Amino acid sequence: MKKVLDSIYEKYKSPEYLQTDPIQIPRGYSDPRDIEISGLITALFSYGNVNSILAHLKKLFFLFGTSPAEFFSNEKNIIKIQDKLPYYRFQKSEDIYLFFLILCEFWKKSFTLEYLFGPGDNNTQTRIRKFQKSFLDSARKKTEISPG
């Protein structure tokens, strides 16, 4: 198994391959805070055709300016771009706007998102569920959706 995984790693670690992959977005930053928040946003929109993914992400990150971490530290920035948010596959621009408002709310608490996943000693599935619950609870509050 190790040989197989090592060969896959060697094949896809090249700069040529990375230029065709959405991972290029967070790799374009040097500040760990920018890498963290851009990595999450990139991961959440990385499904479907790679060209479509990259086109959408480039539109979004253009709106964020040179520092996504700085951008998400102020809710006014999110409000300013509300009318510029593009539709993407299954998400309407309103959905993306709500997601960004919640992301901004969490980001401003400690300028990291790690606390949303819970302690590092939990397994990955538990940490992802905690993250999802945090987002859903906040979305319910913002949209007055009753738990279902």
matplotlib code that plots the C-alpha trace (Angstrom):
import matplotlib.pyplot as plt

x = [0.0, 2.8, 4.4, 1.1, 0.4, 4.0, 3.7, 0.4, 2.1, 5.1, 2.8, 0.6, 3.1, 4.5, 4.1, 2.6, -0.2, -0.8, -1.5, -4.5, -5.8, -7.9, -5.2, -3.4, -5.7, -4.5, -1.0, -0.9, -0.8, 2.0, 0.1, -1.2, -4.5, -5.0, -4.1, -6.6, -9.6, -8.9, -8.3, -11.7, -13.5, -11.6, -12.5, -16.2, -16.5, -14.2, -16.7, -17.5, -15.4, -12.0, -12.2, -15.6, -14.3, -11.2, -13.3, -15.7, -13.0, -11.1, -14.2, -14.7, -11.1, -10.9, -13.7, -11.7, -8.7, -5.2, -6.0, -9.0, -8.2, -8.4, -11.5, -13.4, -12.5, -15.1, -18.8, -19.1, -16.9, -19.3, -22.3, -20.4, -20.0, -23.5, -24.7, -21.5, -21.6, -21.9, -24.2, -22.3, -23.8, -26.2, -25.7, -27.6, -25.7, -28.0, -26.7, -23.1, -23.8, -25.2, -22.3, -19.8, -21.7, -21.4, -17.8, -17.1, -18.8, -16.7, -13.5, -13.8, -13.9, -10.3, -9.0, -8.8, -11.5, -9.8, -11.9, -15.0, -13.7, -13.3, -10.2, -7.6, -7.9, -11.4, -11.5, -12.0, -15.6, -16.5, -14.6, -16.3, -19.8, -18.9, -18.0, -21.2, -23.3, -21.7, -22.5, -26.1, -26.9, -25.7, -27.6, -30.8, -30.3, -29.7, -32.6, -35.0, -35.1, -36.5, -34.4, -35.6]
y = [0.0, 2.4, 2.0, 2.8, 5.9, 7.1, 6.7, 8.7, 11.4, 11.6, 11.9, 14.7, 16.8, 18.4, 22.2, 21.4, 19.3, 21.7, 24.5, 22.5, 21.8, 24.0, 23.5, 26.3, 28.8, 28.3, 27.6, 31.1, 32.6, 32.7, 33.9, 30.8, 32.6, 33.2, 29.6, 28.3, 30.2, 29.9, 26.2, 25.8, 27.8, 26.0, 22.6, 23.4, 24.5, 21.9, 19.5, 19.1, 20.1, 21.5, 24.4, 25.4, 25.1, 27.3, 29.9, 30.2, 30.3, 33.0, 35.1, 34.7, 35.3, 38.4, 39.8, 39.1, 41.1, 40.3, 38.7, 36.5, 36.4, 40.2, 40.3, 37.9, 39.8, 42.4, 41.6, 44.9, 43.4, 40.5, 42.9, 44.9, 41.9, 40.5, 41.5, 40.3, 36.8, 34.3, 31.3, 28.1, 24.7, 23.9, 27.1, 30.2, 33.5, 33.9, 30.6, 31.6, 35.0, 33.2, 30.9, 33.8, 35.7, 32.7, 32.1, 35.7, 35.4, 32.4, 33.8, 37.0, 35.0, 33.9, 34.3, 30.6, 28.0, 25.1, 25.5, 24.7, 21.2, 20.4, 19.0, 17.3, 14.0, 13.3, 11.3, 13.0, 12.1, 13.5, 16.7, 17.2, 16.7, 19.3, 21.7, 21.0, 21.4, 24.8, 26.0, 24.7, 26.1, 29.5, 29.3, 28.4, 31.4, 33.7, 32.4, 31.4, 27.8, 25.4, 22.3, 19.4]
z = [0.0, 0.9, -2.6, -4.3, -2.2, -2.6, -6.4, -6.4, -4.3, -6.6, -9.6, -8.2, -6.2, -9.3, -9.9, -13.3, -11.8, -8.9, -11.4, -12.6, -9.1, -6.8, -4.1, -6.0, -4.2, -0.6, -1.8, -3.2, 0.3, 2.8, 5.9, 7.8, 8.4, 4.7, 4.0, 6.6, 5.5, 1.8, 2.2, 3.8, 1.1, -1.6, -0.2, 0.1, -3.5, -5.0, -6.6, -10.3, -13.3, -12.3, -14.8, -13.4, -9.8, -10.6, -12.4, -9.5, -6.9, -8.8, -8.9, -5.2, -4.2, -6.4, -4.2, -1.0, -2.1, -1.1, 2.3, 2.8, 6.6, 6.7, 4.6, 6.8, 9.9, 9.1, 8.4, 6.5, 3.8, 3.3, 3.1, 0.4, -1.9, -1.4, -4.8, -6.5, -5.2, -8.1, -8.2, -8.1, -9.1, -6.2, -4.2, -4.9, -4.2, -1.1, 0.2, -0.3, 1.3, 4.4, 4.6, 4.4, 7.1, 9.4, 8.4, 9.3, 12.6, 13.6, 12.2, 14.2, 17.5, 17.3, 13.7, 13.3, 12.6, 14.5, 17.6, 15.6, 15.1, 18.7, 20.5, 18.4, 20.3, 18.8, 15.6, 12.3, 11.9, 15.3, 14.6, 11.2, 12.9, 15.5, 12.7, 10.8, 13.9, 14.7, 11.2, 11.2, 14.6, 13.5, 10.2, 12.1, 14.3, 11.3, 9.2, 12.0, 10.8, 13.4, 14.1, 12.1]

ax = plt.figure().add_subplot(projection="3d")
ax.plot(x, y, z, "-o")
ax.set_aspect("equal")
plt.show()
